Amino acid sequence: MAQLAKAGRLVDLGTVIDLGAYKRQTAPAFVHLGTVDSRLVGIFLKGTVKGLLWFNPDVYRGGPVAAWARLQHQAMSTEGVRAWCMGLGSDASSGWPGTDWIEDFVLRQSGP
């Protein structure tokens, strides 16, 4: 999106919507993500939390991890302790995160 905006291919949405109202009604992180060079060029219609990893800060003290390989190493480096978790269900409404994870891994490893 940033490349398209910098190339002049995206409309400055501040010229077609009430920018003040949008900013008041939208999470600042979403406003920031849709802004390029101080111009709002993208709007998020929906945000869903899927495929979360979480950890117990009393057990894992490794800090943010920038690469998957590093996360795997750190998650497995404490013998006998499960430092990282992910939650999945099996019913119709909660199985989707599992398919998303599989899709993410396959695409990352195999490419589009």
C-alpha positions as CSV (number, residue, x, y, z in Angstrom):
1,M,0.0,0.0,0.0
2,A,2.8,2.4,0.8
3,Q,4.4,1.8,-2.6
4,L,1.1,2.5,-4.3
5,A,0.5,5.7,-2.3
6,K,4.0,7.0,-3.0
7,A,3.5,6.3,-6.7
8,G,0.3,8.5,-6.6
9,R,-1.9,5.5,-7.3
10,L,-4.1,5.9,-4.2
11,V,-6.6,8.6,-3.4
12,D,-6.1,10.7,-0.3
13,L,-9.2,9.6,1.6
14,G,-9.1,12.8,3.7
15,T,-10.6,14.6,0.7
16,V,-13.6,12.3,0.5
17,I,-14.5,11.4,4.1
18,D,-14.9,13.3,7.4
19,L,-11.3,12.7,8.5
20,G,-12.0,14.0,12.0
21,A,-14.9,11.7,12.6
22,Y,-12.9,8.7,11.2
23,K,-10.0,9.4,13.6
24,R,-12.4,9.8,16.6
25,Q,-14.1,6.5,15.8
26,T,-11.2,4.4,14.8
27,A,-8.3,2.8,16.8
28,P,-5.2,5.0,16.4
29,A,-3.2,2.0,15.2
30,F,-5.6,1.4,12.3
31,V,-5.4,5.1,11.4
32,H,-1.6,4.9,11.5
33,L,-1.5,1.8,9.4
34,G,-3.7,3.4,6.7
35,T,-1.6,6.6,6.6
36,V,1.3,7.2,4.2
37,D,3.2,10.5,4.1
38,S,0.5,12.1,6.3
39,R,-2.3,11.1,3.9
40,L,-5.0,8.6,4.8
41,V,-5.0,6.2,1.9
42,G,-6.4,3.0,3.5
43,I,-9.2,2.2,5.8
44,F,-9.6,-1.0,7.8
45,L,-13.2,-2.3,7.8
46,K,-12.6,-5.2,10.1
47,G,-10.0,-6.4,12.5
48,T,-10.1,-10.0,13.8
49,V,-7.8,-11.7,16.2
50,K,-6.7,-15.1,14.8
51,G,-3.7,-17.2,15.2
52,L,-2.4,-15.7,18.4
53,L,0.6,-16.9,20.3
54,W,0.9,-16.0,23.9
55,F,3.3,-16.6,26.7
56,N,3.6,-16.5,30.4
57,P,5.9,-13.6,31.3
58,D,6.9,-15.4,34.5
59,V,8.3,-18.2,32.4
60,Y,9.4,-16.6,29.2
61,R,11.7,-13.5,29.5
62,G,13.2,-13.5,26.0
63,G,11.6,-10.3,24.8
64,P,10.2,-9.7,21.3
65,V,11.2,-12.1,18.5
66,A,11.7,-10.9,15.0
67,A,12.1,-14.2,13.2
68,W,10.2,-17.5,13.3
69,A,13.4,-19.6,13.6
70,R,14.4,-17.5,16.7
71,L,11.0,-18.0,18.2
72,Q,11.2,-21.7,17.7
73,H,14.6,-21.8,19.4
74,Q,13.6,-19.7,22.3
75,A,10.3,-21.5,22.8
76,M,12.0,-24.9,23.0
77,S,15.1,-23.8,25.0
78,T,13.6,-24.2,28.5
79,E,13.6,-27.9,29.2
80,G,10.3,-29.2,30.6
81,V,8.6,-25.8,30.4
82,R,6.0,-24.8,27.8
83,A,6.8,-21.2,27.4
84,W,4.6,-20.5,24.4
85,C,1.0,-21.4,23.8
86,M,-1.6,-21.2,21.0
87,G,-5.3,-21.8,21.4
88,L,-7.4,-23.7,18.8
89,G,-10.8,-25.4,19.0
90,S,-12.4,-27.9,16.8
91,D,-15.9,-26.7,16.4
92,A,-17.1,-24.8,13.3
93,S,-16.5,-21.4,14.7
94,S,-13.1,-21.9,16.3
95,G,-11.4,-24.1,13.7
96,W,-10.6,-21.3,11.4
97,P,-7.4,-20.1,13.2
98,G,-6.0,-23.5,12.7
99,T,-6.5,-23.4,8.9
100,D,-5.1,-19.8,8.9
101,W,-1.9,-21.0,10.7
102,I,-1.5,-23.9,8.2
103,E,-2.0,-21.5,5.3
104,D,0.5,-19.0,6.8
105,F,3.2,-21.7,7.2
106,V,2.6,-23.2,3.7
107,L,2.7,-19.8,2.0
108,R,5.8,-18.7,3.9
109,Q,7.6,-21.9,3.2
110,S,6.4,-22.5,-0.4
111,G,5.6,-19.0,-1.6
112,P,2.3,-17.9,-3.3
